[in-house]
Amino acid sequence: MAGGVKGIGIDAVDIERFRTSLARTPTMRERLFTAEELAYVAPKVDPVPSLAARFAAREAVMKAM
């Protein structure tokens, strides 16, 4: 099954907990997200839900692999 689905991954992120983590560790944004991702969410009134969703998606992919 070359190139097929290897597994299923799921992940959930508590947005408020993620918000607290980002506030407590300012360098976390730059470690977890690319400059392009940060620029994409920058205009949003509240970028944290979008960042949390991106983080959860990334974690789900890693679990699936």
N, C-alpha and C positions, 0 to 999 in steps of 0.2 A: 504494500500500500504506500508507494512512494508519493510524497506530497499530500497525502490525505490527512484527515483529522486524526490526531494521535490521542486526544483526550478532551475532556470538557473541564473548563475552569470557571469558577464563580468567585466573586469577591464583593464584599460590601464595606463601605467606609462610612463611619459616623461623621457627618459633616462638621458638627460642633467640636468633636474631639480632634478632627483633622485641623480645624481652624486654630484650636488651642496649641497644637503641635507646631504649626507654622509660625504662630506668634512667639512661642517659647524659643524656637530655634530658627532665627532669621535666615541662616544659610541653607536651610532645608529646601526652599523653593529652587534655588540654583542647582542643588544636587539632584533633585528629582525630576526637574522639567527642563526642556530645551529653551533656548532664548526665543524660538519661534512660538512655542506653546505659551510662554509667559506674555509675549507680545499679543497673542491672539486673545487672551483673557483680560488683558490690562484695561480695555475700555469698559468692561462690565462693571456695574455698580458693586456687585459682590462676586469676585472671581473664584472664591473658595469652593462653591458647589461644582463648578466646572473642573477645577483642579482635582477635587476629590474623585470625580467621575473618571478623569483620565488616569489617576493613580489606581483606582479599582480595576479599570479595564486592563491596565498593564499587569497588575497582579494576577488577574484571571488568566491572561495569556500565559504567564509564567507557570501557573498551576497546570494548565492544559498541556504544556510542553513537558 
